[in-house]
Structure formats: C-alpha cells, structure tokens
Amino acid sequence: MVQVNENYLKLKAGYLFPEISKRVNAYIQNNSSCDIIKLGIGDVTEPLPKSCRDAMSKALNEMGTKDGFRGYGPEQGYPWLREKISDNDFISRGCQITPEEIFVSDGSKCDSSNILDILGNDNSIAVTDPVYPVYVDSNVMTGRTGESLQDGTYQGLIYLPINEENNFLPEIPTSKVDIIYLCFPNNPTGATITKVDLKKWVDYANQNNSLILFDAAYEAFIQDKELPHSIYEIDGAKDCAIEFRSFSKNAGFTGVRCAYTVIPKSISGLNSKSEEINLWSLWNRRQSTKFNGVSYIVQRGAEAVYSSDGKKEVKDLIGFYMENAKIMKNKLKTAGFTVYGGDNAPYIWIKVPDQMTSWDFFDYLLEKANVVGTPGSGFGLSGEGYFRLSAFNSREKVIDAMERIIRI
Ligand code: MLT
C-alpha cells in the first residue's frame, strides 16, 4: 500500500468551518422545524456587483466567438488586471508595487498555504493566537511542526497571544523568528494595526532577516482613514513582506474565486550555501508549474471592480456589511456583552458570558436562539472565552439574530 503523509495525522481536529457545519446539520436533523441564522463562516450573502456580472457575461460571450476565444492565460494573471491592481490598490496609496510583482490566483486561502512550497522546512514560524486556522494547519500538513499538545497547540510553532490586555496586537518577539503571519484587519478578532505599530514589525523583520506573510483580505472594510490598507504603505516592507489580497470579501467573489499575492522582486531568502535566492523567481516558477491561472471570465469580472461603477458598487457592499456590524455591536453592547472588532472589519469578537467555554456558548446560542457563530477556541488556545460573529448576512437576518440573542 502507499504511504500516507503522516503529518495529516497530527491535525487535532477537522477544519473549523466544516466541523461547525457538521454540528449545525446534526442539530437541524434533530430539530427539523428550527430556523437557523448563520453568522459563522465569513461568507458573503449579497449579490455580485452589476459591473462584475456585466463584465463576466461579456467575457463569456467573447469566448463563444472565433476571435474572442481564449485558452490558457498567463499563469500570473492577465497584464490588464495586474496593471489595474497595481494602479488602484498600490500606486494610488504611494506603494511602488509593479504589475509584475502581482500574481493573480483563485484565493488567498490557497496562496497563504501554497507559499510554503517556496520556503524551507527549517524556518521558525510565528502565528498570532487566535489565528486564521489555515496558517497553522498548512504548516502542520507540510511537516513544519511537531505533534499537537494536549492544549491543541503544536510543538515547534511560536504563538503570539492576542487578547484584551494587549489590545489584540501581538507583541514583537524578543528573539529571531524567520516567518511571521500577520492578518490585519484581523480575522478573527476584527482588530486593526496602525502604521506606527506595523512599522515596528517591518523594522523587526528587516533587522532579523525575517519574512512577514501579511494577509490583507479584509482591507476594504477599513473605515478609519489613518489605518494602512497594505503593508507596503510602510517603508522597508518591500524588503521583507509578501501580501495576500482577495476579491472574495470586497466584491463578493467567495463563489467566483479570484485573489492575488504580491511578491516584491526585492525579497530574498537563503539557500543552504547562504547564497541569496530571489523569492519572486521561485514563486513565478512554482505558479508556472502548478497553476494554470484564473479563468479569463473571472479576471474580467475582477477587472470591473476597478471601473468607476464597480468602485461605487463595492463601496456600497462594504457599507452594507459594515452597517450590519454596527447594528450587531450596538445591540450586543446594549444587551451587556463585551464586544470588540466590527469597526474596521466584518467580524465582531465577543466575550463569552458566565464562565462558559466558547463551544458551550456555541451550543447555547444554537439551541436557544438558533444562531450560529464561531467559537473563539476554534482559532486557537487564546481564543477560548471568546466568540466570533460575522456581519455577512441580510439586514433582516442580522436584526433577527440580534433580537433572538438579546431575548435569551
Ligand atoms: C472565515 O470565516 O474565517 C473565512 O471565511 C475564512 C476564509 O475566508 O477562508
């Protein structure tokens, strides 16, 4: 028989969101008349922007013509999309990111895992705790950690707690770490980072030759004009940071699939002979071999995000979800909950009441209010005692969910 990748056997539990669905489905089976409201996984609910739909139908029709048909596209993405991204998301903010440094892909979740392909196995790795579980699980799967411990953490990973005491901002490590995952606006806590604080991380990374993997999938939700949308707004970041961006949450592409990763040409790592190797070249090589690009139709849809109508529609979508977040935060506060996040992110991070565990509160909300959220402990040890609610749902359902929670 074939040998399996035993690293998978180290994984402590199933992936968080399918695990939640399993529990919710089991509950529905036993309570067939219940009316569940899902504020768990951060999946969008509102229709795709019209400009994106129009661009995709036009592209589809082009594909039905002899002249407009396209087969494989460039593995890195079509130049016209990479140019729009560079101009609108970076140059307009003073970040000198060229189209060539942008790699269009089918998702940030995949890219933030696949990036490990070009990084050595012996790097020390730091993650915040709580954290988006993909960063941890993909390191476990590729053999970069030891076994899981009783408390659910993995040997070999460095955990940087984020909690009320440090205002959900990880402290800079006192010793050298090779790779650091940062996500701002943060999933799951909804916390943000200022330019001053992000500069401390960039300086740390440059002083220690570390690499920051910066997940900015939620940047579009930033309302505070002073906060950075990209790590490249910080001097020195082009020498130490890779950034992940997505069209999933801003333009509602969770089911369409389009994202991009920025790898500045100025970032290098070392080989075993201590020679400098350019990371851009390795990623370009990796993508050319393992990826055939995002479909032409979808890339045209993503391009439309940068049209004037597209920008307005995306702004309205973000405004809609952020209004949901505001309603949720206010109602929960009025009901006596301690609530974080939700001001510059679509996630509300609440303290679980009455000494319950996060999973106790999950069951309690499911049974008493038929509302689904995400237990904080699913994001890591330090998430215990917290609970995440997502602002992605219709206004009606969000209001209904809050009323149900207040009533119990
Ligand atoms: C979440 O709920 O944390 C997100 O849906 C994760 C993701 O975007 O993959």
Residues whose N, C-alpha, C, O or C-beta is under 5 A from the ligand:
A	BS01	MLT	G40 I41 G42 D43 K109 N187
